[in-house]
């Protein structure tokens, strides 16, 4: 797959639709067998296994309980990291 804004938007639009479906297995298929999750407090590697699928189900239940109904894919065409890469090259 060529990575461009159209393909990224399609990928994340599909991800959003599946994340609100009843199939945690289909949702998990968007992830690699092992993947990195990062947050301000740190990062960790997780396995895409039964435990992860159970966690996805719990996330869906939580989203339902707080009224979350959709996700929307948005691609910002501006290269937000360009300035940081330039600083890194100095």
PyMOL Python script that loads the backbone (N, CA, C, O; Angstrom):
from pymol import cmd

cmd.read_pdbstr("""\
ATOM      1  N   UNK A   1       0.846  -1.182   0.000  1.00  0.00           N
ATOM      2  CA  UNK A   1       0.000   0.000   0.000  1.00  0.00           C
ATOM      3  C   UNK A   1       0.884   1.235   0.000  1.00  0.00           C
ATOM      4  O   UNK A   1       1.818   1.342   0.795  1.00  0.00           O
ATOM      5  N   UNK A   2       0.590   2.150  -0.880  1.00  0.00           N
ATOM      6  CA  UNK A   2       1.262   3.436  -0.898  1.00  0.00           C
ATOM      7  C   UNK A   2       0.694   4.286   0.236  1.00  0.00           C
ATOM      8  O   UNK A   2      -0.522   4.389   0.401  1.00  0.00           O
ATOM      9  N   UNK A   3       1.578   4.885   1.002  1.00  0.00           N
ATOM     10  CA  UNK A   3       1.118   5.717   2.117  1.00  0.00           C
ATOM     11  C   UNK A   3       0.918   7.140   1.604  1.00  0.00           C
ATOM     12  O   UNK A   3       1.878   7.852   1.312  1.00  0.00           O
ATOM     13  N   UNK A   4      -0.335   7.534   1.503  1.00  0.00           N
ATOM     14  CA  UNK A   4      -0.691   8.896   1.151  1.00  0.00           C
ATOM     15  C   UNK A   4      -1.922   9.261   1.970  1.00  0.00           C
ATOM     16  O   UNK A   4      -2.480   8.416   2.670  1.00  0.00           O
ATOM     17  N   UNK A   5      -2.341  10.508   1.883  1.00  0.00           N
ATOM     18  CA  UNK A   5      -3.444  10.953   2.735  1.00  0.00           C
ATOM     19  C   UNK A   5      -4.734  10.192   2.448  1.00  0.00           C
ATOM     20  O   UNK A   5      -5.516   9.948   3.367  1.00  0.00           O
ATOM     21  N   UNK A   6      -4.975   9.810   1.193  1.00  0.00           N
ATOM     22  CA  UNK A   6      -6.193   9.062   0.870  1.00  0.00           C
ATOM     23  C   UNK A   6      -6.175   7.686   1.548  1.00  0.00           C
ATOM     24  O   UNK A   6      -7.163   7.290   2.165  1.00  0.00           O
ATOM     25  N   UNK A   7      -5.057   6.956   1.436  1.00  0.00           N
ATOM     26  CA  UNK A   7      -4.966   5.629   2.042  1.00  0.00           C
ATOM     27  C   UNK A   7      -5.004   5.703   3.565  1.00  0.00           C
ATOM     28  O   UNK A   7      -5.623   4.859   4.213  1.00  0.00           O
ATOM     29  N   UNK A   8      -4.346   6.705   4.136  1.00  0.00           N
ATOM     30  CA  UNK A   8      -4.387   6.862   5.590  1.00  0.00           C
ATOM     31  C   UNK A   8      -5.801   7.159   6.073  1.00  0.00           C
ATOM     32  O   UNK A   8      -6.254   6.592   7.067  1.00  0.00           O
ATOM     33  N   UNK A   9      -6.491   8.038   5.377  1.00  0.00           N
ATOM     34  CA  UNK A   9      -7.869   8.360   5.748  1.00  0.00           C
ATOM     35  C   UNK A   9      -8.744   7.117   5.644  1.00  0.00           C
ATOM     36  O   UNK A   9      -9.557   6.861   6.533  1.00  0.00           O
ATOM     37  N   UNK A  10      -8.591   6.340   4.571  1.00  0.00           N
ATOM     38  CA  UNK A  10      -9.384   5.119   4.402  1.00  0.00           C
ATOM     39  C   UNK A  10      -9.086   4.122   5.515  1.00  0.00           C
ATOM     40  O   UNK A  10     -10.004   3.529   6.080  1.00  0.00           O
ATOM     41  N   UNK A  11      -7.798   3.934   5.833  1.00  0.00           N
ATOM     42  CA  UNK A  11      -7.414   2.998   6.888  1.00  0.00           C
ATOM     43  C   UNK A  11      -8.054   3.384   8.216  1.00  0.00           C
ATOM     44  O   UNK A  11      -8.675   2.555   8.881  1.00  0.00           O
ATOM     45  N   UNK A  12      -7.898   4.660   8.599  1.00  0.00           N
ATOM     46  CA  UNK A  12      -8.417   5.085   9.894  1.00  0.00           C
ATOM     47  C   UNK A  12      -9.943   5.216   9.906  1.00  0.00           C
ATOM     48  O   UNK A  12     -10.557   5.086  10.965  1.00  0.00           O
ATOM     49  N   UNK A  13     -10.554   5.465   8.774  1.00  0.00           N
ATOM     50  CA  UNK A  13     -12.022   5.436   8.697  1.00  0.00           C
ATOM     51  C   UNK A  13     -12.524   4.019   8.916  1.00  0.00           C
ATOM     52  O   UNK A  13     -13.502   3.810   9.633  1.00  0.00           O
ATOM     53  N   UNK A  14     -11.862   3.043   8.304  1.00  0.00           N
ATOM     54  CA  UNK A  14     -12.218   1.635   8.526  1.00  0.00           C
ATOM     55  C   UNK A  14     -11.987   1.254   9.984  1.00  0.00           C
ATOM     56  O   UNK A  14     -12.808   0.563  10.587  1.00  0.00           O
ATOM     57  N   UNK A  15     -10.872   1.704  10.547  1.00  0.00           N
ATOM     58  CA  UNK A  15     -10.558   1.439  11.952  1.00  0.00           C
ATOM     59  C   UNK A  15     -11.666   1.994  12.855  1.00  0.00           C
ATOM     60  O   UNK A  15     -12.126   1.322  13.779  1.00  0.00           O
ATOM     61  N   UNK A  16     -12.078   3.214  12.574  1.00  0.00           N
ATOM     62  CA  UNK A  16     -13.129   3.843  13.388  1.00  0.00           C
ATOM     63  C   UNK A  16     -14.421   3.054  13.320  1.00  0.00           C
ATOM     64  O   UNK A  16     -15.066   2.827  14.344  1.00  0.00           O
ATOM     65  N   UNK A  17     -14.806   2.631  12.119  1.00  0.00           N
ATOM     66  CA  UNK A  17     -16.054   1.865  11.966  1.00  0.00           C
ATOM     67  C   UNK A  17     -15.969   0.539  12.710  1.00  0.00           C
ATOM     68  O   UNK A  17     -16.917   0.149  13.392  1.00  0.00           O
ATOM     69  N   UNK A  18     -14.855  -0.148  12.586  1.00  0.00           N
ATOM     70  CA  UNK A  18     -14.700  -1.450  13.242  1.00  0.00           C
ATOM     71  C   UNK A  18     -14.632  -1.296  14.754  1.00  0.00           C
ATOM     72  O   UNK A  18     -15.096  -2.170  15.486  1.00  0.00           O
ATOM     73  N   UNK A  19     -14.060  -0.199  15.228  1.00  0.00           N
ATOM     74  CA  UNK A  19     -13.939  -0.022  16.676  1.00  0.00           C
ATOM     75  C   UNK A  19     -15.291   0.154  17.348  1.00  0.00           C
ATOM     76  O   UNK A  19     -15.400   0.008  18.565  1.00  0.00           O
ATOM     77  N   UNK A  20     -16.315   0.464  16.578  1.00  0.00           N
ATOM     78  CA  UNK A  20     -17.663   0.584  17.129  1.00  0.00           C
ATOM     79  C   UNK A  20     -18.540  -0.611  16.764  1.00  0.00           C
ATOM     80  O   UNK A  20     -19.747  -0.601  17.003  1.00  0.00           O
ATOM     81  N   UNK A  21     -17.926  -1.637  16.186  1.00  0.00           N
ATOM     82  CA  UNK A  21     -18.675  -2.853  15.856  1.00  0.00           C
ATOM     83  C   UNK A  21     -18.651  -3.795  17.059  1.00  0.00           C
ATOM     84  O   UNK A  21     -18.033  -3.500  18.082  1.00  0.00           O
ATOM     85  N   UNK A  22     -19.316  -4.907  16.923  1.00  0.00           N
ATOM     86  CA  UNK A  22     -19.324  -5.905  17.992  1.00  0.00           C
ATOM     87  C   UNK A  22     -18.179  -6.897  17.866  1.00  0.00           C
ATOM     88  O   UNK A  22     -18.125  -7.865  18.625  1.00  0.00           O
ATOM     89  N   UNK A  23     -17.264  -6.685  16.930  1.00  0.00           N
ATOM     90  CA  UNK A  23     -16.189  -7.639  16.683  1.00  0.00           C
ATOM     91  C   UNK A  23     -14.841  -7.111  17.153  1.00  0.00           C
ATOM     92  O   UNK A  23     -14.153  -6.396  16.425  1.00  0.00           O
ATOM     93  N   UNK A  24     -14.473  -7.471  18.374  1.00  0.00           N
ATOM     94  CA  UNK A  24     -13.154  -7.090  18.876  1.00  0.00           C
ATOM     95  C   UNK A  24     -12.053  -7.769  18.067  1.00  0.00           C
ATOM     96  O   UNK A  24     -10.954  -7.229  17.940  1.00  0.00           O
ATOM     97  N   UNK A  25     -12.340  -8.943  17.524  1.00  0.00           N
ATOM     98  CA  UNK A  25     -11.343  -9.639  16.705  1.00  0.00           C
ATOM     99  C   UNK A  25     -11.026  -8.848  15.432  1.00  0.00           C
ATOM    100  O   UNK A  25      -9.864  -8.727  15.045  1.00  0.00           O
ATOM    101  N   UNK A  26     -12.065  -8.314  14.787  1.00  0.00           N
ATOM    102  CA  UNK A  26     -11.829  -7.481  13.593  1.00  0.00           C
ATOM    103  C   UNK A  26     -11.073  -6.221  13.962  1.00  0.00           C
ATOM    104  O   UNK A  26     -10.213  -5.764  13.210  1.00  0.00           O
ATOM    105  N   UNK A  27     -11.392  -5.658  15.122  1.00  0.00           N
ATOM    106  CA  UNK A  27     -10.693  -4.469  15.603  1.00  0.00           C
ATOM    107  C   UNK A  27      -9.222  -4.807  15.840  1.00  0.00           C
ATOM    108  O   UNK A  27      -8.345  -4.038  15.443  1.00  0.00           O
ATOM    109  N   UNK A  28      -8.940  -5.925  16.471  1.00  0.00           N
ATOM    110  CA  UNK A  28      -7.565  -6.331  16.763  1.00  0.00           C
ATOM    111  C   UNK A  28      -6.756  -6.557  15.489  1.00  0.00           C
ATOM    112  O   UNK A  28      -5.532  -6.420  15.502  1.00  0.00           O
ATOM    113  N   UNK A  29      -7.426  -6.901  14.389  1.00  0.00           N
ATOM    114  CA  UNK A  29      -6.731  -7.150  13.121  1.00  0.00           C
ATOM    115  C   UNK A  29      -6.044  -5.892  12.584  1.00  0.00           C
ATOM    116  O   UNK A  29      -5.194  -5.996  11.700  1.00  0.00           O
ATOM    117  N   UNK A  30      -6.384  -4.729  13.086  1.00  0.00           N
ATOM    118  CA  UNK A  30      -5.730  -3.490  12.668  1.00  0.00           C
ATOM    119  C   UNK A  30      -4.362  -3.323  13.332  1.00  0.00           C
ATOM    120  O   UNK A  30      -3.596  -2.437  12.954  1.00  0.00           O
ATOM    121  N   UNK A  31      -4.055  -4.156  14.305  1.00  0.00           N
ATOM    122  CA  UNK A  31      -2.813  -4.057  15.052  1.00  0.00           C
ATOM    123  C   UNK A  31      -1.845  -5.155  14.627  1.00  0.00           C
ATOM    124  O   UNK A  31      -2.270  -6.226  14.195  1.00  0.00           O
ATOM    125  N   UNK A  32      -0.553  -4.894  14.746  1.00  0.00           N
ATOM    126  CA  UNK A  32       0.488  -5.893  14.487  1.00  0.00           C
ATOM    127  C   UNK A  32       0.446  -6.961  15.581  1.00  0.00           C
ATOM    128  O   UNK A  32      -0.174  -6.755  16.625  1.00  0.00           O
ATOM    129  N   UNK A  33       1.104  -8.101  15.345  1.00  0.00           N
ATOM    130  CA  UNK A  33       1.147  -9.141  16.384  1.00  0.00           C
ATOM    131  C   UNK A  33       1.683  -8.626  17.725  1.00  0.00           C
ATOM    132  O   UNK A  33       1.227  -9.058  18.783  1.00  0.00           O
ATOM    133  N   UNK A  34       2.639  -7.713  17.678  1.00  0.00           N
ATOM    134  CA  UNK A  34       3.143  -6.992  18.848  1.00  0.00           C
ATOM    135  C   UNK A  34       3.254  -5.537  18.423  1.00  0.00           C
ATOM    136  O   UNK A  34       3.700  -5.250  17.312  1.00  0.00           O
ATOM    137  N   UNK A  35       2.853  -4.618  19.291  1.00  0.00           N
ATOM    138  CA  UNK A  35       2.834  -3.210  18.912  1.00  0.00           C
ATOM    139  C   UNK A  35       3.211  -2.344  20.094  1.00  0.00           C
ATOM    140  O   UNK A  35       3.114  -2.762  21.248  1.00  0.00           O
ATOM    141  N   UNK A  36       3.643  -1.134  19.793  1.00  0.00           N
ATOM    142  CA  UNK A  36       4.042  -0.176  20.820  1.00  0.00           C
ATOM    143  C   UNK A  36       2.904   0.815  21.036  1.00  0.00           C
ATOM    144  O   UNK A  36       2.340   1.352  20.083  1.00  0.00           O
ATOM    145  N   UNK A  37       2.583   1.045  22.281  1.00  0.00           N
ATOM    146  CA  UNK A  37       1.641   2.101  22.649  1.00  0.00           C
ATOM    147  C   UNK A  37       2.425   3.131  23.455  1.00  0.00           C
ATOM    148  O   UNK A  37       3.213   2.778  24.332  1.00  0.00           O
ATOM    149  N   UNK A  38       2.202   4.397  23.152  1.00  0.00           N
ATOM    150  CA  UNK A  38       2.952   5.451  23.834  1.00  0.00           C
ATOM    151  C   UNK A  38       2.004   6.508  24.376  1.00  0.00           C
ATOM    152  O   UNK A  38       0.966   6.800  23.782  1.00  0.00           O
ATOM    153  N   UNK A  39       2.377   7.067  25.502  1.00  0.00           N
ATOM    154  CA  UNK A  39       1.621   8.130  26.155  1.00  0.00           C
ATOM    155  C   UNK A  39       2.623   9.033  26.858  1.00  0.00           C
ATOM    156  O   UNK A  39       3.797   8.682  26.969  1.00  0.00           O
ATOM    157  N   UNK A  40       2.181  10.178  27.330  1.00  0.00           N
ATOM    158  CA  UNK A  40       3.125  11.074  28.018  1.00  0.00           C
ATOM    159  C   UNK A  40       3.868  10.409  29.180  1.00  0.00           C
ATOM    160  O   UNK A  40       5.004  10.775  29.481  1.00  0.00           O
ATOM    161  N   UNK A  41       3.235   9.442  29.825  1.00  0.00           N
ATOM    162  CA  UNK A  41       3.866   8.790  30.974  1.00  0.00           C
ATOM    163  C   UNK A  41       4.849   7.695  30.574  1.00  0.00           C
ATOM    164  O   UNK A  41       5.568   7.178  31.429  1.00  0.00           O
ATOM    165  N   UNK A  42       4.896   7.326  29.282  1.00  0.00           N
ATOM    166  CA  UNK A  42       5.827   6.290  28.858  1.00  0.00           C
ATOM    167  C   UNK A  42       5.262   5.461  27.723  1.00  0.00           C
ATOM    168  O   UNK A  42       4.236   5.799  27.134  1.00  0.00           O
ATOM    169  N   UNK A  43       5.948   4.374  27.429  1.00  0.00           N
ATOM    170  CA  UNK A  43       5.521   3.497  26.352  1.00  0.00           C
ATOM    171  C   UNK A  43       5.702   2.051  26.773  1.00  0.00           C
ATOM    172  O   UNK A  43       6.419   1.753  27.729  1.00  0.00           O
ATOM    173  N   UNK A  44       5.041   1.154  26.047  1.00  0.00           N
ATOM    174  CA  UNK A  44       5.141  -0.272  26.338  1.00  0.00           C
ATOM    175  C   UNK A  44       4.801  -1.060  25.084  1.00  0.00           C
ATOM    176  O   UNK A  44       4.112  -0.566  24.191  1.00  0.00           O
ATOM    177  N   UNK A  45       5.294  -2.293  25.028  1.00  0.00           N
ATOM    178  CA  UNK A  45       4.980  -3.211  23.936  1.00  0.00           C
ATOM    179  C   UNK A  45       3.882  -4.147  24.429  1.00  0.00           C
ATOM    180  O   UNK A  45       3.943  -4.666  25.543  1.00  0.00           O
ATOM    181  N   UNK A  46       2.880  -4.351  23.581  1.00  0.00           N
ATOM    182  CA  UNK A  46       1.771  -5.231  23.913  1.00  0.00           C
ATOM    183  C   UNK A  46       1.631  -6.304  22.854  1.00  0.00           C
ATOM    184  O   UNK A  46       1.945  -6.078  21.686  1.00  0.00           O
ATOM    185  N   UNK A  47       1.162  -7.466  23.258  1.00  0.00           N
ATOM    186  CA  UNK A  47       0.881  -8.557  22.329  1.00  0.00           C
ATOM    187  C   UNK A  47      -0.573  -8.451  21.872  1.00  0.00           C
ATOM    188  O   UNK A  47      -1.460  -8.128  22.662  1.00  0.00           O
ATOM    189  N   UNK A  48      -0.800  -8.721  20.612  1.00  0.00           N
ATOM    190  CA  UNK A  48      -2.154  -8.769  20.061  1.00  0.00           C
ATOM    191  C   UNK A  48      -2.660 -10.189  20.286  1.00  0.00           C
ATOM    192  O   UNK A  48      -2.567 -11.044  19.406  1.00  0.00           O
ATOM    193  N   UNK A  49      -3.192 -10.420  21.474  1.00  0.00           N
ATOM    194  CA  UNK A  49      -3.609 -11.759  21.883  1.00  0.00           C
ATOM    195  C   UNK A  49      -4.986 -11.701  22.536  1.00  0.00           C
ATOM    196  O   UNK A  49      -5.670 -10.681  22.466  1.00  0.00           O
ATOM    197  N   UNK A  50      -5.378 -12.777  23.157  1.00  0.00           N
ATOM    198  CA  UNK A  50      -6.690 -12.836  23.808  1.00  0.00           C
ATOM    199  C   UNK A  50      -6.879 -11.781  24.876  1.00  0.00           C
ATOM    200  O   UNK A  50      -7.975 -11.239  25.025  1.00  0.00           O
ATOM    201  N   UNK A  51      -5.833 -11.483  25.617  1.00  0.00           N
ATOM    202  CA  UNK A  51      -5.922 -10.440  26.651  1.00  0.00           C
ATOM    203  C   UNK A  51      -6.198  -9.084  26.019  1.00  0.00           C
ATOM    204  O   UNK A  51      -7.003  -8.305  26.529  1.00  0.00           O
ATOM    205  N   UNK A  52      -5.525  -8.808  24.905  1.00  0.00           N
ATOM    206  CA  UNK A  52      -5.750  -7.546  24.199  1.00  0.00           C
ATOM    207  C   UNK A  52      -7.173  -7.483  23.651  1.00  0.00           C
ATOM    208  O   UNK A  52      -7.825  -6.443  23.738  1.00  0.00           O
ATOM    209  N   UNK A  53      -7.651  -8.578  23.094  1.00  0.00           N
ATOM    210  CA  UNK A  53      -9.016  -8.603  22.554  1.00  0.00           C
ATOM    211  C   UNK A  53     -10.033  -8.364  23.669  1.00  0.00           C
ATOM    212  O   UNK A  53     -11.012  -7.643  23.474  1.00  0.00           O
ATOM    213  N   UNK A  54      -9.804  -8.963  24.829  1.00  0.00           N
ATOM    214  CA  UNK A  54     -10.688  -8.703  25.979  1.00  0.00           C
ATOM    215  C   UNK A  54     -10.640  -7.230  26.366  1.00  0.00           C
ATOM    216  O   UNK A  54     -11.674  -6.640  26.680  1.00  0.00           O
ATOM    217  N   UNK A  55      -9.451  -6.629  26.347  1.00  0.00           N
ATOM    218  CA  UNK A  55      -9.315  -5.216  26.674  1.00  0.00           C
ATOM    219  C   UNK A  55     -10.077  -4.357  25.669  1.00  0.00           C
ATOM    220  O   UNK A  55     -10.735  -3.392  26.057  1.00  0.00           O
ATOM    221  N   UNK A  56      -9.995  -4.699  24.372  1.00  0.00           N
ATOM    222  CA  UNK A  56     -10.752  -3.950  23.362  1.00  0.00           C
ATOM    223  C   UNK A  56     -12.252  -4.002  23.647  1.00  0.00           C
ATOM    224  O   UNK A  56     -12.954  -3.004  23.485  1.00  0.00           O
ATOM    225  N   UNK A  57     -12.733  -5.155  24.068  1.00  0.00           N
ATOM    226  CA  UNK A  57     -14.157  -5.271  24.428  1.00  0.00           C
ATOM    227  C   UNK A  57     -14.506  -4.328  25.579  1.00  0.00           C
ATOM    228  O   UNK A  57     -15.549  -3.675  25.564  1.00  0.00           O
ATOM    229  N   UNK A  58     -13.630  -4.267  26.563  1.00  0.00           N
ATOM    230  CA  UNK A  58     -13.867  -3.376  27.714  1.00  0.00           C
ATOM    231  C   UNK A  58     -13.832  -1.907  27.297  1.00  0.00           C
ATOM    232  O   UNK A  58     -14.617  -1.099  27.792  1.00  0.00           O
ATOM    233  N   UNK A  59     -12.923  -1.565  26.388  1.00  0.00           N
ATOM    234  CA  UNK A  59     -12.880  -0.193  25.880  1.00  0.00           C
ATOM    235  C   UNK A  59     -14.191   0.138  25.183  1.00  0.00           C
ATOM    236  O   UNK A  59     -14.740   1.221  25.386  1.00  0.00           O
ATOM    237  N   UNK A  60     -14.700  -0.775  24.369  1.00  0.00           N
ATOM    238  CA  UNK A  60     -15.974  -0.559  23.669  1.00  0.00           C
ATOM    239  C   UNK A  60     -17.111  -0.383  24.668  1.00  0.00           C
ATOM    240  O   UNK A  60     -17.950   0.503  24.506  1.00  0.00           O
ATOM    241  N   UNK A  61     -17.141  -1.222  25.698  1.00  0.00           N
ATOM    242  CA  UNK A  61     -18.174  -1.098  26.740  1.00  0.00           C
ATOM    243  C   UNK A  61     -18.076   0.264  27.430  1.00  0.00           C
ATOM    244  O   UNK A  61     -19.092   0.915  27.673  1.00  0.00           O
ATOM    245  N   UNK A  62     -16.857   0.689  27.743  1.00  0.00           N
ATOM    246  CA  UNK A  62     -16.679   1.998  28.372  1.00  0.00           C
ATOM    247  C   UNK A  62     -17.156   3.109  27.446  1.00  0.00           C
ATOM    248  O   UNK A  62     -17.876   4.011  27.874  1.00  0.00           O
ATOM    249  N   UNK A  63     -16.754   3.046  26.177  1.00  0.00           N
ATOM    250  CA  UNK A  63     -17.172   4.073  25.221  1.00  0.00           C
ATOM    251  C   UNK A  63     -18.692   4.148  25.134  1.00  0.00           C
ATOM    252  O   UNK A  63     -19.260   5.240  25.084  1.00  0.00           O
ATOM    253  N   UNK A  64     -19.347   3.000  25.115  1.00  0.00           N
ATOM    254  CA  UNK A  64     -20.815   2.970  25.115  1.00  0.00           C
ATOM    255  C   UNK A  64     -21.370   3.614  26.381  1.00  0.00           C
ATOM    256  O   UNK A  64     -22.336   4.375  26.321  1.00  0.00           O
ATOM    257  N   UNK A  65     -20.762   3.312  27.522  1.00  0.00           N
ATOM    258  CA  UNK A  65     -21.292   3.799  28.799  1.00  0.00           C
ATOM    259  C   UNK A  65     -21.194   5.314  28.936  1.00  0.00           C
ATOM    260  O   UNK A  65     -21.984   5.924  29.655  1.00  0.00           O
ATOM    261  N   UNK A  66     -20.231   5.923  28.252  1.00  0.00           N
ATOM    262  CA  UNK A  66     -20.084   7.379  28.341  1.00  0.00           C
ATOM    263  C   UNK A  66     -20.693   8.095  27.140  1.00  0.00           C
ATOM    264  O   UNK A  66     -20.584   9.315  27.016  1.00  0.00           O
ATOM    265  N   UNK A  67     -21.330   7.334  26.260  1.00  0.00           N
ATOM    266  CA  UNK A  67     -22.045   7.940  25.138  1.00  0.00           C
ATOM    267  C   UNK A  67     -21.213   8.192  23.892  1.00  0.00           C
ATOM    268  O   UNK A  67     -21.680   8.852  22.963  1.00  0.00           O
ATOM    269  N   UNK A  68     -19.999   7.682  23.855  1.00  0.00           N
ATOM    270  CA  UNK A  68     -19.179   7.860  22.651  1.00  0.00           C
ATOM    271  C   UNK A  68     -19.812   7.072  21.510  1.00  0.00           C
ATOM    272  O   UNK A  68     -20.089   5.880  21.649  1.00  0.00           O
ATOM    273  N   UNK A  69     -20.038   7.733  20.396  1.00  0.00           N
ATOM    274  CA  UNK A  69     -20.756   7.105  19.294  1.00  0.00           C
ATOM    275  C   UNK A  69     -19.959   6.996  18.011  1.00  0.00           C
ATOM    276  O   UNK A  69     -20.334   6.236  17.118  1.00  0.00           O
ATOM    277  N   UNK A  70     -18.859   7.742  17.896  1.00  0.00           N
ATOM    278  CA  UNK A  70     -18.120   7.690  16.638  1.00  0.00           C
ATOM    279  C   UNK A  70     -16.701   8.209  16.808  1.00  0.00           C
ATOM    280  O   UNK A  70     -16.370   8.893  17.777  1.00  0.00           O
ATOM    281  N   UNK A  71     -15.888   7.860  15.839  1.00  0.00           N
ATOM    282  CA  UNK A  71     -14.551   8.417  15.661  1.00  0.00           C
ATOM    283  C   UNK A  71     -14.507   8.965  14.248  1.00  0.00           C
ATOM    284  O   UNK A  71     -15.224   8.483  13.371  1.00  0.00           O
ATOM    285  N   UNK A  72     -13.675   9.964  14.021  1.00  0.00           N
ATOM    286  CA  UNK A  72     -13.555  10.513  12.678  1.00  0.00           C
ATOM    287  C   UNK A  72     -12.086  10.605  12.299  1.00  0.00           C
ATOM    288  O   UNK A  72     -11.270  11.117  13.066  1.00  0.00           O
ATOM    289  N   UNK A  73     -11.754  10.110  11.123  1.00  0.00           N
ATOM    290  CA  UNK A  73     -10.386  10.205  10.621  1.00  0.00           C
ATOM    291  C   UNK A  73     -10.141  11.606  10.090  1.00  0.00           C
ATOM    292  O   UNK A  73     -10.956  12.163   9.354  1.00  0.00           O
ATOM    293  N   UNK A  74      -9.021  12.155  10.472  1.00  0.00           N
ATOM    294  CA  UNK A  74      -8.634  13.483   9.988  1.00  0.00           C
ATOM    295  C   UNK A  74      -7.140  13.452   9.722  1.00  0.00           C
ATOM    296  O   UNK A  74      -6.357  13.088  10.599  1.00  0.00           O
ATOM    297  N   UNK A  75      -6.750  13.824   8.542  1.00  0.00           N
ATOM    298  CA  UNK A  75      -5.331  13.884   8.177  1.00  0.00           C
ATOM    299  C   UNK A  75      -4.955  15.347   7.984  1.00  0.00           C
ATOM    300  O   UNK A  75      -5.530  16.045   7.148  1.00  0.00           O
ATOM    301  N   UNK A  76      -3.990  15.794   8.762  1.00  0.00           N
ATOM    302  CA  UNK A  76      -3.471  17.158   8.630  1.00  0.00           C
ATOM    303  C   UNK A  76      -2.355  17.115   7.595  1.00  0.00           C
ATOM    304  O   UNK A  76      -1.319  16.490   7.818  1.00  0.00           O
ATOM    305  N   UNK A  77      -2.566  17.770   6.480  1.00  0.00           N
ATOM    306  CA  UNK A  77      -1.597  17.728   5.384  1.00  0.00           C
ATOM    307  C   UNK A  77      -0.284  18.425   5.722  1.00  0.00           C
ATOM    308  O   UNK A  77       0.731  18.163   5.077  1.00  0.00           O
ATOM    309  N   UNK A  78      -0.284  19.296   6.707  1.00  0.00           N
ATOM    310  CA  UNK A  78       0.937  19.998   7.081  1.00  0.00           C
ATOM    311  C   UNK A  78       1.865  19.034   7.825  1.00  0.00           C
ATOM    312  O   UNK A  78       1.412  18.282   8.689  1.00  0.00           O
ATOM    313  N   UNK A  79       3.119  19.051   7.506  1.00  0.00           N
ATOM    314  CA  UNK A  79       4.111  18.197   8.153  1.00  0.00           C
ATOM    315  C   UNK A  79       4.490  18.816   9.501  1.00  0.00           C
ATOM    316  O   UNK A  79       5.379  19.664   9.583  1.00  0.00           O
ATOM    317  N   UNK A  80       3.803  18.378  10.544  1.00  0.00           N
ATOM    318  CA  UNK A  80       4.006  18.943  11.874  1.00  0.00           C
ATOM    319  C   UNK A  80       5.393  18.645  12.436  1.00  0.00           C
ATOM    320  O   UNK A  80       5.879  19.378  13.297  1.00  0.00           O
ATOM    321  N   UNK A  81       6.027  17.593  11.965  1.00  0.00           N
ATOM    322  CA  UNK A  81       7.314  17.191  12.511  1.00  0.00           C
ATOM    323  C   UNK A  81       8.503  17.787  11.756  1.00  0.00           C
ATOM    324  O   UNK A  81       9.645  17.612  12.182  1.00  0.00           O
ATOM    325  N   UNK A  82       8.263  18.489  10.643  1.00  0.00           N
ATOM    326  CA  UNK A  82       9.360  18.993   9.817  1.00  0.00           C
ATOM    327  C   UNK A  82      10.308  19.878  10.619  1.00  0.00           C
ATOM    328  O   UNK A  82      11.526  19.729  10.528  1.00  0.00           O
ATOM    329  N   UNK A  83       9.756  20.794  11.400  1.00  0.00           N
ATOM    330  CA  UNK A  83      10.607  21.700  12.174  1.00  0.00           C
ATOM    331  C   UNK A  83      11.432  20.925  13.196  1.00  0.00           C
ATOM    332  O   UNK A  83      12.606  21.232  13.406  1.00  0.00           O
ATOM    333  N   UNK A  84      10.837  19.935  13.825  1.00  0.00           N
ATOM    334  CA  UNK A  84      11.572  19.142  14.819  1.00  0.00           C
ATOM    335  C   UNK A  84      12.690  18.337  14.153  1.00  0.00           C
ATOM    336  O   UNK A  84      13.775  18.201  14.719  1.00  0.00           O
ATOM    337  N   UNK A  85      12.435  17.806  12.962  1.00  0.00           N
ATOM    338  CA  UNK A  85      13.481  17.061  12.244  1.00  0.00           C
ATOM    339  C   UNK A  85      14.635  18.003  11.897  1.00  0.00           C
ATOM    340  O   UNK A  85      15.804  17.629  11.991  1.00  0.00           O
ATOM    341  N   UNK A  86      14.296  19.209  11.500  1.00  0.00           N
ATOM    342  CA  UNK A  86      15.332  20.190  11.170  1.00  0.00           C
ATOM    343  C   UNK A  86      16.164  20.505  12.412  1.00  0.00           C
ATOM    344  O   UNK A  86      17.389  20.604  12.327  1.00  0.00           O
ATOM    345  N   UNK A  87      15.515  20.661  13.556  1.00  0.00           N
ATOM    346  CA  UNK A  87      16.241  20.920  14.787  1.00  0.00           C
ATOM    347  C   UNK A  87      17.134  19.728  15.135  1.00  0.00           C
ATOM    348  O   UNK A  87      18.239  19.895  15.652  1.00  0.00           O
ATOM    349  N   UNK A  88      16.637  18.521  14.842  1.00  0.00           N
ATOM    350  CA  UNK A  88      17.412  17.319  15.121  1.00  0.00           C
ATOM    351  C   UNK A  88      18.624  17.173  14.230  1.00  0.00           C
ATOM    352  O   UNK A  88      19.578  16.485  14.593  1.00  0.00           O
ATOM    353  N   UNK A  89      18.606  17.800  13.081  1.00  0.00           N
ATOM    354  CA  UNK A  89      19.738  17.706  12.153  1.00  0.00           C
ATOM    355  C   UNK A  89      20.826  18.712  12.457  1.00  0.00           C
ATOM    356  O   UNK A  89      21.944  18.583  11.957  1.00  0.00           O
ATOM    357  N   UNK A  90      20.524  19.705  13.260  1.00  0.00           N
ATOM    358  CA  UNK A  90      21.498  20.774  13.549  1.00  0.00           C
ATOM    359  C   UNK A  90      22.627  20.228  14.389  1.00  0.00           C
ATOM    360  O   UNK A  90      23.548  20.966  14.739  1.00  0.00           O
TER     361      UNK A  90
END
""", "prot")
cmd.dss("prot")
cmd.show_as("cartoon", "prot")
cmd.util.cbc("prot")
cmd.orient("prot")
